[in-house]
């Protein structure tokens, strides 16, 4: 499977704490455990030409993972539109943490995608609410992160097609933290955890969810469909 991990890669340059936790960048940390799972992984970042998402990179991608925060507005709309079209054509998309406010996620959702937030390093408990879903394979009924940024309801997204996780936070809020959608032939998974100043992507359970999610999101060999005017498959008898 060909996986592309897109990361804004700004916090790692600006914040020594983030650079300490993720010396190879958030994209590098995720790439490492996905490569260990046997996937072909490419990384791309905001400041590369075309944000690293050339036509060839996107054409070859089975799944794209997206992490952004500081610079959503700097992502060129032409690149967003290309990603959008690839999702409709069958490329999987996994949107991580503050990627909920990315141009691509908002364009696919058609809503504001806003939420409540608080960053004080509180405990997060992620409850599995769909135990039959392949994204939660190998997990217990819940797992915890000792420190994370809080996201709280209301989360301004369309009703998920599948709700996989609900989070509870130490301060009392809850959040729909794992949700799936389909747009065209593409599968989309939004997964909430991943604040840059905490070692979330080093967590074994988080890695397991992402490994499961890329398998779920890929749609290899999806049938091609013809749209518009078509000739009949069967002969049509003309009457009258």
C-alpha positions in Angstrom: 0.0 0.0 0.0 1.2 3.5 -0.8 0.7 5.9 2.0 1.4 9.7 2.0 1.7 11.6 5.3 1.2 15.3 5.0 2.3 17.5 7.9 2.4 21.3 8.1 5.8 20.9 9.9 5.7 24.3 11.5 5.5 23.5 15.2 8.6 21.3 14.9 10.6 24.3 13.5 9.2 26.9 16.0 8.8 25.0 19.3 11.8 23.2 20.9 9.4 21.1 22.9 7.8 19.7 19.8 11.2 19.2 18.1 12.3 17.2 21.2 9.2 14.9 21.1 9.3 14.5 17.3 12.9 15.0 16.1 11.9 13.8 12.7 8.6 15.7 12.7 5.1 14.4 13.4 5.1 13.0 9.8 8.4 11.2 10.5 7.1 9.6 13.7 3.9 8.3 11.9 5.9 7.2 8.9 8.2 5.1 11.1 5.5 2.9 12.5 3.6 2.6 9.2 6.8 1.5 7.5 7.4 -1.1 10.2 3.9 -2.4 9.3 5.2 -3.0 5.8 3.7 0.0 3.9 5.5 2.2 1.3 5.4 5.6 2.9 6.0 9.1 1.5 6.0 12.3 3.5 5.1 15.7 2.3 5.1 19.1 4.0 3.7 22.6 3.6 6.9 24.4 2.5 7.7 22.0 -0.3 6.8 22.9 -3.9 3.1 22.1 -4.4 3.2 21.3 -0.6 4.8 18.0 -1.6 1.5 16.8 -3.2 2.4 16.6 -6.8 0.1 15.0 -9.4 2.3 11.9 -9.3 2.3 11.6 -5.5 -1.4 11.9 -5.3 -2.0 9.6 -8.2 0.0 6.8 -6.6 -1.4 7.3 -3.0 -3.8 4.8 -1.7 -4.3 6.7 1.6 -3.3 10.3 2.6 -2.9 11.3 6.3 -3.3 15.0 7.1 -2.0 17.0 10.1 -2.2 20.8 10.1 -2.7 23.5 12.7 -0.9 26.9 12.4 -1.1 27.5 8.7 -4.4 26.1 7.2 -4.8 29.3 5.2 -1.4 28.8 3.6 -2.5 25.7 1.8 -3.1 26.5 -1.8 -6.7 26.0 -2.9 -5.5 24.4 -6.2 -3.8 21.6 -4.1 -6.9 21.2 -1.9 -9.0 20.8 -5.0 -6.7 18.1 -6.3 -6.8 16.2 -3.0 -10.6 16.5 -3.1 -10.8 15.0 -6.5 -8.5 12.1 -5.5 -10.7 11.4 -2.5 -13.8 11.3 -4.7 -11.9 8.9 -7.0 -11.1 6.5 -4.2 -8.1 7.7 -2.3 -8.5 7.2 1.5 -8.1 10.3 3.8 -7.3 10.2 7.5 -7.6 13.6 9.1 -5.7 14.0 12.4 -6.3 16.2 15.4 -6.4 19.9 14.4 -6.8 18.9 10.8 -10.5 19.3 11.5 -10.0 22.9 10.5 -8.1 22.2 7.3 -9.4 23.4 4.0 -9.7 19.9 2.7 -11.7 18.6 5.6 -14.1 21.5 5.7 -14.5 21.3 1.9 -15.4 17.6 2.2 -17.7 18.1 5.1 -19.5 21.2 3.9 -19.7 22.6 7.4 -17.6 24.9 9.7 -16.0 22.0 11.6 -15.6 24.2 14.7 -15.5 22.9 18.3 -14.6 23.8 21.9 -11.0 23.4 23.0 -8.8 23.8 26.1 -5.0 23.1 26.3 -4.0 22.3 29.9 -2.8 18.7 29.5 -5.7 16.8 30.9 -6.4 13.1 30.8 -8.4 11.8 27.8 -10.3 8.5 27.8 -11.2 7.1 24.4 -14.2 4.8 24.5 -14.8 2.3 21.6 -18.4 2.7 20.7 -18.4 0.4 17.6 -16.5 -2.7 18.8 -17.2 -4.5 15.4 -15.4 -1.8 13.4 -12.0 -2.8 11.8 -10.4 0.4 13.0 -10.6 -0.8 16.6 -9.2 -4.3 16.0 -6.9 -5.3 18.9 -8.1 -2.6 21.3 -9.7 -2.9 24.7 -13.1 -1.2 25.3 -11.2 2.0 26.1 -7.8 3.4 26.5 -6.4 6.5 28.0 -3.9 9.3 27.2 -2.3 10.9 30.3 -2.1 14.3 28.7 -3.9 15.8 25.7 -5.6 18.9 24.5 -9.3 18.9 25.1 -11.8 19.1 22.2 -15.4 19.4 23.3 -18.9 19.3 21.7 -20.6 20.6 19.8 -18.4 19.4 16.9 -19.8 21.2 13.8 -19.6 18.3 11.3 -22.2 16.2 9.5 -23.6 13.3 11.5 -20.9 10.6 11.1 -21.7 7.6 9.0 -19.9 5.5 11.6 -19.0 6.7 15.1 -16.0 4.7 16.3 -14.7 6.6 19.4 -16.1 9.0 21.9 -13.7 10.8 24.2 -14.2 11.9 27.8 -11.9 14.5 29.3 -10.8 15.1 32.8 -12.5 18.5 32.8 -15.8 16.9 32.0 -16.3 17.4 28.3 -17.0 14.6 25.7 -16.2 14.6 22.0 -16.9 12.4 18.9 -13.2 11.6 18.5 -13.3 8.9 15.8 -15.7 9.3 12.9 -16.0 8.0 9.4 -17.5 9.4 6.2 -17.6 8.5 2.5 -17.4 10.9 -0.3 -17.6 9.5 -3.8 -15.5 6.4 -3.7 -13.2 7.6 -1.0 -13.3 6.7 2.7 -12.5 9.4 5.3 -11.6 8.9 9.0 -11.3 11.8 11.4 -9.2 10.9 14.5 -9.0 13.5 17.3 -5.8 12.8 19.4 -2.5 14.3 18.4 -1.6 17.6 20.0 1.9 18.5 19.1 3.3 19.1 22.6 2.4 15.6 23.9 3.9 12.3 22.7 0.6 11.0 21.5 1.9 9.4 18.3 4.4 7.4 20.3 1.5 5.7 22.1 0.9 2.1 21.3 -2.8 2.3 21.1 -2.8 5.4 18.9 -0.4 3.7 16.5 -2.7 0.6 16.4 -5.7 2.8 15.5 -3.7 4.5 12.7 -2.4 1.2 11.3 -5.9 -0.2 11.3 -7.3 3.0 9.8 -5.1 3.0 6.7 -6.1 -0.6 6.0 -9.8 0.4 6.3 -9.4 3.6 4.3 -7.8 2.1 1.2 -10.0 1.1 -1.6 -7.8 -0.7 -4.1 -9.4 -1.9 -7.3 -12.5 0.1 -6.9 -14.6 -0.2 -10.1 -14.6 2.6 -12.6 -18.0 4.0 -13.5 -19.1 5.8 -16.6 -21.2 8.9 -16.1 -23.3 10.9 -18.6 -24.9 9.6 -21.8 -24.4 5.8 -22.4 -25.4 3.4 -25.1 -27.8 0.6 -24.0 -26.3 -2.7 -22.9 -29.3 -4.7 -24.2 -31.1 -4.2 -27.5 -34.1 -2.0 -27.2 -37.2 -2.7 -29.3 -38.8 0.5 -30.6 -42.6 0.5 -30.1 -44.9 3.1 -31.6 
